[in-house]
Amino acid sequence: MHSPFTGKKIVMGITGSIAAFKVAGWVSTLAKDGADVAVVMTDSACKFIAPLTFAALSGNPVPGNMFSAEQAHSISHIQLGQEAALVCIAPATANTIAKLSCGLADDLLTTTVLAATCPVMIVPAMNSQMFANPLTRQNLQRLADTGIIIVDPATGTMACKSEGPGRLPEWESVSEQMLAVLSERDLQGEKFLITAGPTREHLDPARFLSNRSSGKMGYALARSAVRRGADVVLVSGPVNLPTPFGVQQIDVQTAEEMHTAVMEQSKEATVIVKAAAVSDFRPLEQAAEKVKKEHASFELKLEQTVDILQQLGMKKNDHGYLLVGFAAESENLREAGSRKLKNKHLDLIAINDISRKNTGFESDTNQVTLLDHSGFTELPLVSKDETADLILDRIVELLHNRTTANA
Ligand SMILES: Cc1cc2nc3c(=O)[nH]c(=O)nc-3n(C[C@H](O)[C@H](O)[C@H](O)COP(=O)(O)O)c2cc1C
């Protein structure tokens, strides 16, 4: 399956930290995702983990001493940083950070960074006292001032048993920051409001009505929009997914709460994508206490919830946002989508066939049909991450058409 890392040439610099072994997993993931990973290790790093491990995981040789005649022949000290799309040093020791902040270049890794023509990212990992030391802080600031991207370390208990910031962060947050560097920033300046997940309409404190939405599609859209430079607010129903890196998340339960949050946030938005599966109905009455089995009625009276999309469509012209909806349909997809586009005043609709196993609810893949005022586009059956990028590509085109029409 295609990943945003596929085909990207990445130099991973490993230095002498106890956390070096964790990056073996990162290199393995990058290589599986189709990245061309070149690992450069400091002499100290080789005391913590063998170069053979990284060579096997990356599928590329790990260059040794830059002064050896053999080395000068195969990979030069400047070549790596000039061919790569990104140089990432993880874990980065206080020592290597200090050397780089002075412009020292006494090994293959520091020389590669000085000669690099691509973005450079540093992921510090060290004891929290070392990280808090004013000299380390100043060194990191100097590097940041030259445009080097510094990833904040995580906070927690370290191998040396100290507590505080300095831990190597989790791959999920580092990979998102790498992708933000590698992606085209074609949504810079846009303010996205995205909704995701189901809502829960309570019958009593223990029971609710809901639906099968997993939130995966809305979360994929939020992740991708951040990578592409947008500011993103995600209004999410209850799901089992971590907040995407760089996203401001507002958690809600009911359709009513989602309505309140969305209407408030819509004032700032330039693009609104409604990927949530909001309940159309809710129980007419909610019991304050759990309904006992022997007192239960077998009739459930329902009322309609507020139609958030409809309200956003009506306010669209006042606020000027681009409005994108989703339609989850099991039959007559195109007709249903066309009706919704028109009735709800949408600019774009993604129509989902929920009757198939590998599309729609809960699935990791999706196959949607896009419809805007220029007609239908069938997207391929791909991962929800790829579907998100294809939907965002279309949104970029619509934003561009709008700018040129207004010019
Ligand atoms: C067991 C052990 C663990 C270490 N862990 C770290 C660490 O996590 N971060 C750090 O900055 N230095 C750490 N050091 C110190 C570095 O290995 C040392 O400063 C070394 O000179 C770094 O060299 P390099 O920057 O060229 O890789 C550790 C040293 C030892 C012996």
The ligand as a Gaussian input file, in Angstrom:
#p B3LYP/6-31G(d) Opt

LIG

0 1
 C       24.915000       4.274000      29.019000
 C       25.018000       5.647000      28.395000
 C       23.867000       6.257000      27.962000
 C       23.929000       7.537000      27.406000
 N       22.789000       8.122000      26.971000
 C       22.846000       9.380000      26.500000
 C       21.643000      10.035000      26.069000
 O       20.536000       9.465000      26.102000
 N       21.746000      11.283000      25.608000
 C       22.931000      11.972000      25.544000
 O       22.946000      13.128000      25.140000
 N       24.074000      11.348000      25.898000
 C       24.068000      10.093000      26.373000
 N       25.227000       9.479000      26.750000
 C       26.503000      10.203000      26.582000
 C       26.988000      10.133000      25.129000
 O       27.076000       8.794000      24.703000
 C       28.321000      10.866000      24.982000
 O       28.146000      12.225000      25.236000
 C       28.956000      10.644000      23.626000
 O       30.161000      11.382000      23.566000
 C       28.028000      11.077000      22.498000
 O       28.689000      10.967000      21.264000
 P       27.968000      11.306000      19.896000
 O       27.239000      12.581000      20.084000
 O       29.083000      11.473000      18.913000
 O       27.124000      10.155000      19.542000
 C       25.186000       8.199000      27.287000
 C       26.349000       7.543000      27.709000
 C       26.270000       6.284000      28.272000
 C       27.537000       5.608000      28.725000

